[in-house]
């Protein structure tokens, strides 16, 4: 389901004014005509059916009269599974073009947070100017995929700083997973997620080109990351990230059915 991500709050009448860039997206990319309806995702995560109209040569989105809305917020409550709000990706920085692809795909899948990590094998160590680009990519991906999750991409940082930041977030129980090329010592996704509940958080670490250094693997082990190995071909960094996200999300969503078959 395509959607439009609102960059600001509606006015007192519940309408949204549209800037030139968003007008281009709505009228040229989505090919909406005046009077066409689209689901609008508001900043609080809620969604509302609105129509595109032109008032005094300015394009605006106005609430549909027949939409079911809340009196307080003017929007329908968002139905976001708690698991999707607690899936964090630690991506050791590959080449920037690949990182852009990972950000796009992770956003489409509904990852809540992405931490670009300056790893020992990262070809790019720092690129704070990339954040604006990644935010645009997230918006485009969410509008295309209909993801209700407001994916956040953090500033690139060294691994130690990222681990420290995650340690400070102790509001929920966390399952730590690292994708590895080595099968010995690894666990299956079913054993790792066997006791997982939707109130818990998943942190998935994926390496860049060259994987992880020995020091990084030691740090991952000390932080309690469980090794997950897929018995498949050697995957590129951008493929491994998407593959890992898909496997874990699917295992969580179908956890009840596969536990019943044990």
N, C-alpha and C positions, 0 to 999 in steps of 0.2 A: 504494500500500500504506500503510494507516494504521499508525501506530506510537505508542508511548508513550515520551516523553523522560524518563528517570530523572534526578531532581535530586540524587541522592546515590548513594553506592556501596552495593552489597548488604551484608548482614550476613555473619557467618561461615558461615551456612548457605546463603548465596546468595539470601536473601529480601529483598524491598523492602517497607517499610511505606508506606502510602498516607495522605496527609493529606486533609482534608475537601474541598479544592478539586479535587485529582486524583481523589478518589472520585466527585465530581459529574461530572467529565469522562468517567470510565470507565463509570459506571453510567447516567448520564442522556443524555450526548451520544452515546457509542458504544453505549449500551444493552447493556453486557456483563452477564451473569449470573454468579453464583458458579460457578466451574469453567470459565468461558470463557477462551480463550487469546488472547494478543496479543503481537506482537513488541515487545520493549522495547529502546530504544536507550540504551546505557550511556554514562557520561561520557567513556570512552576512545574512543567512536565505534563500538564493536562492538555487535552486535545479538543478542538471545537470545529464544527463544520461552518465555513464562511464562504462568501461569494465575492468575486472580483468585480468591482464597479469603478467607474470614472466619475469623479465629482470635481467640477471646476478645473478640468485638465489635469487632475491629480488622481492617480490610481490608488484605491483603498480596498481593504478587505472588510466586509461587514458581516455580522452574525446572520446566519440563516434563520428566518422566522420559525421554521419548523424543527430546528435543532433542539435536542434535549439538553438543557443547560442548568447549572446550579445558580441559585439566586445570589449567593455570596460571591462566587468567582466568575460566573458567566461562562464557565467551561465544564465539560464532563470530566469526571475523575479519571486519571490515567491508571491503566491496569498494567503495572510493571512488576514482573516476578522479582521477589527479593534476591534471588540468585543472580539475576542479570545486573543488579545494582551493586554486587559485591564480587565482580570478576576483574582482577587486576593483571595486566600484562607487563612483565619486565622484559623489554626487548633490548638486548645488547646491540648497539648501533651498527647496522650494516651500511652499505653505501646509501647516500641520501635518496636516490630514486627508489631503492628497495624499501627504505623506511617509509617513504610516502605511500607505497603500496600497502605496507603492513598497517599503517594508520587507517587507511581507507577500509581495508577488509575487516579489521578489528572493530571499527565503528559500525559497519554493516551488521556484524554479529552481535552487537550490543555490549561490548566490553565497557566497563564503567570507567577505568583509568588505565592510561598507558604511561609507563616510565621509560623514556629512552636512556639507556645506560651506556656510559663511556667505558667500554670494556678494554681489556688488554689487547685484544685483537681487532678492535674497531678501527676502521680506516678513517672515520670522522670522529674527532674527539669532542668537539663543541660546535654548536650551531644554534645559538639562542634566537637568531633572526628567523629560524625555520618555524618557530611557534605559530606565527601568524598564518603561515601557509598550511600548517597542520590543522589549525582551527577551521580554515576554509574547507579543507578536505573532509573534516568531520561533519561539517554542516551539509556539504554536498552528499556525503554518504548516508547521513540520516534522512535527508529529504528523499533520496532515491529508494532507500530500503524501508523507510517507515519506522526505524528504530525509536522506541520511546526513551531510551537511555541517553542522557546527556554526557557523552564520552568526553573525558578530560585528558588532555595530553600535557604532561608536566615538562618543565625545563630539563634538558639533558643534564645528567649529573653522574659522578663516579659511583661505583657500586656500593662502597662503604656508606656514602651519604644516603643512598636510596634505602639500604637496609635499615639505617638508623631512623629514617622517616617512617618506614613501615612498622618498626618496633613501637613507635609512639602511638600507632593506631590500634589500640587494644580493646576497642569497643565490642568487637565480635571475635569468635573463635576463627582461626585461619588454617586452611590447608595449603601447604607450600609444595609446589611441584616444579621440577626442572626436567626439561627434555634432554636426553642424552643419547649419544650414538652407541654407547657401550651397553650391551645386554646384561652382563654379569652385575649383580647387585641391584638391578632395577626391579620395580614392582609393576603389577598390572594396574590399569586404571580402576578396575573393579575393587581391588584390595585397598587402593588409596582412598577411594570415595565410599568405601563400604559403610561407614558410619556417618557419612556426610548428611547434614540437614540444610534446608534452604536458608536458615538463619546464619550460616557460616560464610566465610569469605574464601575465595580461591585466589592464590597468587601463582601465576605461571611464568617461569623464567625460560627464555629462548635465546640461544646464542646467535652471534653474528657469523660472517664467513670465518671459518677456522674454529668455531665453537667457543669453548671456555678454556682459559688457562688453568694450570694446576692450582694456582693460588685462588682463583675464583671458585673452582670446584670445592676447595677446602672451606671457603667462606660460605658457600651454599650449604654444605653439609653441616657446618656449625650453626647455621640459621634454621636447620630443621627441614630443608627441602628434600622431598622424596624423589628418587630417580624414576623417570618414566621413559621407557624405550619402546619405540614402535618397530615391529619386525617387518620393515618395508625397505624400499630403496633409500639411499642417502638423499635427503631433502635439502633444497636451498633454504636459506634463512627465512625468506618471505613465505615459502611453501610450508615450512615447519611450523611457523606461527599460526597460520590459518588451520593447518591440519590439527595441531594440538588444541586450539580453541574449539574446533568442531567436535573432536572426540570427547573432550571433557564436558562440553555443553550437552551433547547427546547422551552421555552416560548419566549425567545428573537428571535430565528430563525423563529418561527411561529407567531410572534407578528402581522404581517400585516394581516394574514388570520383570526386570532381570533378577531381583532379589526373590520374587515369588517363584522363580524357576530353579532356585538353588536347592 
